[in-house]
Amino acid sequence: MEEPSNPMTITGVLSFGRRMELEDLIALVEERLLPFNRFRMRIDRPESRGARWVPDEAFDIREHIIPTELPHPGGHEGLERLVSDLMSQPLSFERSPWTFHLVQDVDDEIATAF
């Protein structure tokens, strides 16, 4: 179903009541997601009918959690622009196809877009 003009990306936004430092988010993802093997797997031969999930031998969590700046004008409008841009970018099949983008200071909220 994945097409260059129509990426099959699921996107959500989480807001936290306090500043989330990069190392805290990494620890949270390691604790909550990485116990499930699928989050350490990539898709082999995604363009073929024989596509399958395989272990990502080069898995590095820091390739999946990205500190990200809000585009102008910032605030919720900037966050909406950022999420829209992220939703239209295809995920890489060279590694496990998921990312978190850590965004700080969205109108006194802390948000993580993924």
Secondary structure as UniProt FT lines:
FT   TURN            4..5
FT   STRAND          13..16
FT   HELIX           22..32
FT   TURN            33..35
FT   HELIX           37..40
FT   STRAND          41..44
FT   TURN            46..47
FT   TURN            49..50
FT   STRAND          52..55
FT   TURN            57..58
FT   HELIX           61..63
FT   STRAND          65..67
FT   TURN            72..73
FT   HELIX           75..87
FT   STRAND          100..106
FT   TURN            107..108
FT   STRAND          109..113
//
